[in-house]
């Protein structure tokens, strides 16, 4: 009976810890500075696809390990805030300094050590097809 109880406890611990990526794993991937290089939308020829963002002004987002992030244009920070992962595909961003009442729930389409594709899913009246942003890691 004691052996069955031990097996049950081990199984419960395994199920509680899960076998997927943890929030810490995701944080490690997103940490660092990212430069916006493209947006998905309607191009000049009326087709949809990735549009390369001009080099000026350079727009960057930096994610820190303490849950803070900053948005900068040409190296000048324009906004600071906090982020939290709600799931592996959703990150909530709260830009407290520039828009204190506006939080966004971002959908992560791709997150690797080199690239990030993200879209604001907080605005239901806009299709996520037209909101995707492509970032490349700077550091």
N, C-alpha and C positions, 0 to 999 in steps of 0.2 A: 504494500500500500504506500509506503514511504517513497519507493522508487517511482510510482505513478505520479505522486504529488510533485516530485522533483522534475519529472518530464513535463508536466503541465505548467509548472512555473517557468521552465526554460522556454517552452513554446510561447507563453504569454509575453515574456521579455522580448523574444524574437519578433513577435507580431507588433509590439509597441514601438520597437526601434525601426521597423520597416526595412525594406531592402532597396529602396529607391535613393535618389540623391537627397541629401539633407540640405537645409537652408544654408548651412555653412559652406557646403560644396558649391552651391550656386553663388554665394557671396564671393567666393574666391575667383570664380570665373568673371564676375562683373567688375571686380575691383580694378581701379586704375583710371586712366584718362582715355576718352573716346572722342574721335573727331567725326562729325557728321559729313558724309561724302555723297549721299544720295537720298532722294525721296521717290516713292512710288506714286505715280500720278499720270495725268493726261499730258502727253508730249505735244509738240507743235504740229505734228502730222495727224493729230486726233487719235492716236493709238495710246495704249497704256503701257507703261514700263518704267524702268529706273531712270531718273533724271539726275545727272551729276550736278552737285552743288558747286558753285563757283568757289575758288580759293579765298576770296575776300568777300565778306568777313569770314574768318575761320570760327566755326561754332564747335565748342567742345563741352563734354559732360564728364565730370570726375566723380567716381564712386569711391567712398572711403569705407574702411572696415568697421567703423563705429556707427554705420547706418546713415551717415550724412552724404549729401551729394552737392555739387555746384555746377551751374551752367555759366559758361563764359563765351564772350565774343572777342576775338583777337587777343586772347589772354587776359581780358578784364572780366572778373566775375560779375555777372549780372543778377544772379539769384543763388541762394543757398536753401537747402531743405533737407528732409529726411526721406529715406526709402525703406520699405520692408517687403519681403517676399510673402505673398499670400498663398502661393503654390509655385511649383517649378516654372509655370508659364505666366504667372501674374506677379507684377511688382507694383505696389502702391507708392506713389511719389507725392510728397506734401511739401510744396515750395513755400515755406513759412515766411520768408523775407520779402518775396516779390508779389505773391498772391496768397495771402494768409487763409483765405476761405476756399481756395480751390485745390482739391486733391484730384489726382488722376490715377486711374487704374490702367497700367500699361500691359499689353500682351507681348510676351517675348516669343517671336517666331524662330529666332536663331540666337544662340549664345555660345560662342566658342572662345578660345583664348585670343583669337584675332579679329572676330567680327561679331556684331550685334545688330539684329533687325528687331525693331520694337514698334509698337503701334498703340496709340491711345484708344482704349476701349471704353472710356468713360462717357464718350459722346455718342449715344445710340443713333442720333440722326445723321451721323456721317458713316459711310461704309469704311470698314478697316482696309478695304482695297486701296483707298486713296490716302491713307494716313501712315503708311509704313515709312520708317526712317532707317537708313543704313549707316552704321558707324564702323570705323576701323580703330583698333587699339593704337594709341600713340606710344605707350611705354610698356 
